[in-house]
Amino acid sequence: MSEEEITLIIQAFVDAAIQAKQLGFNGIEIQGAHGYLVDQFFWDKTNTRTDRYGGDLIKRTQFATELIQAIRTAVGPDYPIAIRLSQWKMSDYYVKPLDTPEKLEQFLHVLVQAGIDIFHCSTRRFWEPEYEGSELGFAGWVKKLTGKPTIAVGSVGLDDEFTSLYTEGKGAGHKDLDDLLHRLDQQEFDLVAVGRALLADPAWAVKIRDGRVNEIQAFSPESLATLL
Ligand SMILES: Cc1cc2nc3c(=O)[nH]c(=O)nc-3n(C[C@H](O)[C@H](O)[C@H](O)COP(=O)(O)O)c2cc1C
């Protein structure tokens, strides 16, 4: 991507943010996870640039920080900007580019300085410890290191791992939410995002709220087929 193209792309993100605000949305979220464009700049395996958008960890945040600053200038100081982050990539579930809390802190610091308010911390299983020696998951570490509100996501309400849903049709039943609720009580993270459990049962959140956990629907073969 040329520098001119980068400028155009940033402007397109800014235009989208302005439109979202004008339409009445309460905030916006930048997709910076899973190997999408912003994440391609973050990761040294995909960012081999030798200009100011490539190089060490901090230099690889240059595209994101310019993007965040441009959106912040356009939407004003009081409009929430979230960013979705993940260690894993669609091309590699097991990669962990930020392999120490110190690297994660350096990385997050520049994003906070640029204007991020909320971190949406994408994992495949929210309960898995991010680093040895602590039970904290990715969202827990990000909150601890930044003090910012964080969103946890990854197999909330599901029994098994992400891929087995496709390969074996497992992972679709609901599991108890005690660990999730405990972590919320401990303020490990502030918000919870739910994906597939809601696809299986659109009334999932209402049933949780009303204590009707036993009525939650698992995936049926028909609903599973809609995901494939
Ligand atoms: C069929 C499917 C498509 C997805 N597509 C996207 C996507 O385009 N962008 C994205 O950020 N996440 C995508 N995800 C990931 C979800 O946003 C979410 O992080 C993931 O499903 C974990 O939440 P869950 O375990 O509650 O489903 C997708 C997930 C599924 C199952």
The ligand as an SDF file (V2000), in Angstrom:
LIG
                    3D

 31 33  0  0  0  0  0  0  0  0999 V2000
  -19.2690  -17.7510   11.4750 C   0  0  0  0  0  0  0  0  0  0  0  0
  -18.4400  -16.7120   12.2060 C   0  0  0  0  0  0  0  0  0  0  0  0
  -18.0070  -15.5760   11.5230 C   0  0  0  0  0  0  0  0  0  0  0  0
  -17.2440  -14.6040   12.1660 C   0  0  0  0  0  0  0  0  0  0  0  0
  -16.8450  -13.4870   11.4750 N   0  0  0  0  0  0  0  0  0  0  0  0
  -16.1720  -12.5200   12.1140 C   0  0  0  0  0  0  0  0  0  0  0  0
  -15.8050  -11.3270   11.4350 C   0  0  0  0  0  0  0  0  0  0  0  0
  -16.0770  -11.1450   10.2520 O   0  0  0  0  0  0  0  0  0  0  0  0
  -15.1300  -10.3780   12.1250 N   0  0  0  0  0  0  0  0  0  0  0  0
  -14.8080  -10.5420   13.4400 C   0  0  0  0  0  0  0  0  0  0  0  0
  -14.2160   -9.6660   14.0400 O   0  0  0  0  0  0  0  0  0  0  0  0
  -15.1320  -11.6670   14.1060 N   0  0  0  0  0  0  0  0  0  0  0  0
  -15.8080  -12.6380   13.4750 C   0  0  0  0  0  0  0  0  0  0  0  0
  -16.1390  -13.7810   14.1620 N   0  0  0  0  0  0  0  0  0  0  0  0
  -15.7060  -13.9260   15.5530 C   0  0  0  0  0  0  0  0  0  0  0  0
  -16.7780  -13.4160   16.4700 C   0  0  0  0  0  0  0  0  0  0  0  0
  -16.8830  -12.0020   16.3760 O   0  0  0  0  0  0  0  0  0  0  0  0
  -16.4570  -13.7470   17.9300 C   0  0  0  0  0  0  0  0  0  0  0  0
  -15.2810  -13.0980   18.3580 O   0  0  0  0  0  0  0  0  0  0  0  0
  -16.2740  -15.2230   18.1010 C   0  0  0  0  0  0  0  0  0  0  0  0
  -17.3350  -15.9390   17.5130 O   0  0  0  0  0  0  0  0  0  0  0  0
  -16.1130  -15.5460   19.5610 C   0  0  0  0  0  0  0  0  0  0  0  0
  -17.2870  -15.3220   20.2540 O   0  0  0  0  0  0  0  0  0  0  0  0
  -18.2320  -16.5730   20.6060 P   0  0  0  0  0  0  0  0  0  0  0  0
  -17.3070  -17.6080   21.1180 O   0  0  0  0  0  0  0  0  0  0  0  0
  -19.1910  -16.0350   21.6350 O   0  0  0  0  0  0  0  0  0  0  0  0
  -18.9040  -16.9850   19.3330 O   0  0  0  0  0  0  0  0  0  0  0  0
  -16.9030  -14.7640   13.5330 C   0  0  0  0  0  0  0  0  0  0  0  0
  -17.3390  -15.9070   14.2100 C   0  0  0  0  0  0  0  0  0  0  0  0
  -18.0980  -16.8740   13.5670 C   0  0  0  0  0  0  0  0  0  0  0  0
  -18.5470  -18.0740   14.3510 C   0  0  0  0  0  0  0  0  0  0  0  0
  1  2  1  0
  2  3  1  0
  2 30  2  0
  3  4  2  0
  4  5  1  0
  4 28  1  0
  5  6  2  0
  6  7  1  0
  6 13  1  0
  7  8  2  0
  7  9  1  0
  9 10  1  0
 10 11  2  0
 10 12  1  0
 12 13  2  0
 13 14  1  0
 14 15  1  0
 14 28  1  0
 15 16  1  0
 16 17  1  0
 16 18  1  0
 18 19  1  0
 18 20  1  0
 20 21  1  0
 20 22  1  0
 22 23  1  0
 23 24  1  0
 24 25  2  0
 24 26  1  0
 24 27  1  0
 28 29  2  0
 29 30  1  0
 30 31  1  0
M  END
$$$$
